[in-house]
Amino acid sequence: MKRFLPFLVSSLLLVPFAAAGAGVTGGAEPAASRVSFTLDVTGVDGDISAASVVVFPNDTEEPRVIPTTGNRFRTAKLLIFDRNGKLVEAGGDLYANEDGTYGSPQLSVTIPAHGFMIGFGNSADSRLMTCYYTAFEGAMLYNATMSILYDVDGSYDPSKGQISISYEQPTPASEEAVRFLFVGNSSTYFNGTPIKFKGLCLAAGLDVDVTYCTFGSAYLHQFADASHANGKALRDKLESGRYDYVVFQDAAGASAADTEAALKVLVPMVRERGAKPLLYMRYSTSLSGQSKYYNIYTAMGEEFDAVVAPSAVAYYLCMRDDPEVNLFADDGSHHSAAGSYLIACTWLKAFFGVSPVGNAYTANLDADLAARLQEIALESCETEFAPAGSKPAVFTDGDGKEYVNAAHKRPYTVKGDAYGNESWTDADADGNPIGKWTDGVSATDGTDTAVGCWKGGRVEVTIDLGGVFPLKRVTTDLFGNSGWGIPDPKDATVQFFVSTDGETFTLFGEAESEDGGSGGEWTRLLFAYTAEETADAAYVKAVYKIAGTFCWVSEIEAFAAQAAEEPPKEEPSQEESSQEEPAGDPSSAPEDGSTSAEENPSEPSGGTGKLLPVLLAVLAGAGAVAVAALCFRKKKS
């Protein structure tokens, strides 16, 4: 896997950044003028009508949590200030529905100790709305709140019943700013992750500007399509602005083939416009899902020569080692404020090679929590990661003999109908299997997109093992959920057949079922058959007979006495070897003719492939922070 070797630039910059979590202005140049105004409030702790301005004070030493029950903030914008009168969070239009009927719910808002919140309607004084959108700095957010970086001062005088607001007017980003365009969906924009990334960069002395091209539930193939609204929006962004880097993130339901096809269009398009592609390895709600995205995004990073931020690895490590940390929002699927900060920390390390550990910007999180998340993010970028599914599973019989899954990542054909839902289908656009059923990733929850579905009361799957092997055991899982219309696997039967020529099949065994870790509304059964004596097999067929339409499966495993050997890798010819650029040689310029890292110390690098970038030493001094700058090291072909 290709590696990028960053080079340290020894330059110390004084960072004009205040205490942890403090705001900073968006541009590097002096602000044009300051906006200040005072308004009468129409109520305290009351309802928020279209024209009202309501204050929610917190006069205690503890955070004040206000439930959003009853959709009391459904049509309101919210500005939350801390005890020092600094704006720390903003958002609005909050749905309280716990079932997600009208969107992702946010069930409460929190006012810091001795802070206050301003809630106002859409017809309130227009200066409040202008302040609101200025503070958002172009961030996209629906039906939620997020931490704010922009420096806004506010105060509430209960004796006069007035609020006062003051902030600098925004200025354009400096010419020296490194410009990032984020392309994706709510897994990027939720909780303002790009803004948190900007805050981390500013605290590290890096001048960064971020722009959004994100839409709810968007797929990269929509951005690749010039006729799609998302594709038009992306092309408008690229034509109207200059970007140094474009960060791509695909939808949860996108297969590796879907993402690859989209990037084949998007990567050349951004490179033609002078930008470099970066990949954000989106997270999952399960450990198996993190492994899935690791496999997809590292493969894409290799193919498209793009740096990958291993955010899914960071989630994996945190969920495994620090399960008490809540990485998910109230809807249970999007990232929480802590999850957003963890993701942003991986971006800092992966894109710039700068360690997040010790960074002063904490996005208003508890200092100890922020420090731990910084450490996890650094570990995710520097640790060799072996996800679930990366190696064939092993079965050990009662005598201690090991059998390896010969079906691991092997191709298969299906007799059944394709399922149309993008999240859980196992069929590509041409109706061919994506490969979910042999990718080595077994789901424990039916909502996990590691599950693939084929339709039909009888579904047959034939796996080509790539050689003849002595087969001992075959297993598969099967899910059911009456609420989803997926039949109960207790009413299903599964049979396994074997063949040495792919034409004549004999019965290997009738599978027996056992509980596979059912939970909630989902039933999961594991179907398995273990033979007394091994049977030679070059092909394994699984036949599912279900009492319904949807055959909901995540994995099939065929354990043999020896696994198929991978074909030997070709060694490079002497001529190819002689043309390879020596690792660590900083003399050659980038292929696109841009300046080197020595000339442009803000250029991202590292964090791709095996996720083992060279650790940069962070130089510290009194009031100073070391700035690392990196350049991509590429092989000459």
ABEGO torsion letter per residue (X at the ends): XBBBBBBBBBBBBBBBBBBBGBBBBABABBBABBBBBBBBBAEBGBBBBAABBBBBBBABABBBBBBABGGAAAABBBBBBBAAGBBABBEEGBBABAAGAAEBBBABBBBBBGBBBBBBBAABBAAAAAAAAAAAGGBBBBGBBBBBABBBBBBBBAAAGBBBBBBBBBBBBBAABBBBBBBEBAAAABGGAAAAAAAAAAAAGBBBBBBBBBBBGBBAAAAABAABAAAAAAAAAAAABBBABBBBBBBAABBAAAAAAAAAAAAAAAAAAGBBBBBBBBBBABAAAAAAAAAAAAAAAAAAGBBBBBAAAAAAAAAAABAABBABBAAGABBBAAAAAAAAAAAAAAAAGBBABGBABAGGBBAAAAAAAAAAAAAAAABBBBBBGABBBBBBBAAGBBBBBAABGBBBBBBEBBBABAAABABBAAGBBAGAAAAGBBBABAABAABBBBBEABBBBBBBAGEBBBBABBBBBBBBBAAAGBBBAAABBBBBBBBAAGABBBBAEBBBBBBAGBBEABBBBBBBBBBABBBBBABBBBBBBBBEABBBBABBBBBBABBBBBBBBBBBBAAAAAABBBBGBAABBBAAGBBBAAABAABBBEGBEAGBBBBBBBBBBBGBBBBBBBBBBBBBX
